[in-house]
Amino acid sequence: MPKFVFVYHGGSMPETPEEGEKVMAKWTAWLENLGAAVVDGGNPVGKSKTVFADKVADDGGANPTSGYSLVNAASIDGAVEMAKGCPILENGGNVEVAEAMEM
């Protein structure tokens, strides 16, 4: 079955520990709902650098990554349907869905 990478962009950070617990509970419930399709639930990511042939930029690019997950799905359309339930969408973020090509 094909694998798809969910790359999370944007989203706001919780302002209180209580809000953080609520956000984590939503992420946990969403990933649990995806069940066996989840290959790697992923993690948030820290500050990034973008490497070019002639320089390194400290800004993380035009649309910095805030996290990732890896899932199995029959098609990209199936993976997109899974991504539509992602909690980051409630916090101003978005999910990029791309097939992890087998080589």
N, C-alpha and C positions, 0 to 999 in steps of 0.2 A: 504494500500500500504506500502511496506517495506520502512524503513528509512535507510539512509546511512550517515556515518560520513566521511567527507573529512578532513583529517589531513594533514596540510601543513608542509613541512620540508624545511629548507634552504631558498634560495632566497637572493638577495642582497637588502639592504636598499637604498632608493633614496638619492642622494648626495646633491640635492638642493630642495628648496621648489617647484620650477617649475616642476622638475622631479617627486616629490611626488604627485603633482596634476595630472600629466599624468598617473601615476601608479594607483591612486585612481579612475580616470575616467575609466580605463580599467577594474578594479575590479567591479565597479558599473555597467558598461555595460554588463559584463559577467553575473553577478547575475541577472540583469534585464532580460537578454535573457533566463535564466533558468525559469523565471516566477514563477508560482504557485508551482513548484517543490521545491522551497527553503522554508524550514521550519524555519531555523535560518541561516541568512547570516554569522553569526559568527563574530570573531574578531581576530586580532593578539594576541599573548600571550607574556608575559614577561619572564624573567629568571625563570627557573624551577629547582626543586630539585627532585631527584629520591629516593624514600623510599624503602629500603630493610628490611628484617627481622632483620638484625644486624647493619645497618648503614644508613646514609642519604648521598647521593652524591650531590654535588652542580653543576655538569656539565650538567644536563639535559639528560644524557644517551648518547648512541652511535649515535642517530639520533634525536636531539632535535626538539620538535614541535615549529613551528613559528606561527600557527594559526589553525582555524577549521571552518567548516560549516556543516550544517545538511540539507540533501535533501531527498525528496521522489523520488523513482524510482521503476519501475516494477521488476528490477533485478540488480544484481551487474554489469552485462555487460552494462546495461543502465546507471548506475551511473558512470562507467568508461568513457563512451562516453561523459557524461557531464563534467567530470573532465579534459578531454583532451583540453578543451578550457580555462582552468584556467590561468590567467596571471602570476602566480608564475613560470610556466614552461619557460617563456621568460627570467626569471632572475636567472636561475640556480637552482631553487628549484624543488620539486616534490610533488605529491599528493598521499597520502595513502588513499585507499577507503576500508571501512569496514562496514558491515551491523550492525546496532544498533538492536540487538536481542530483541524481545518482551518477557517479562517474565510474 
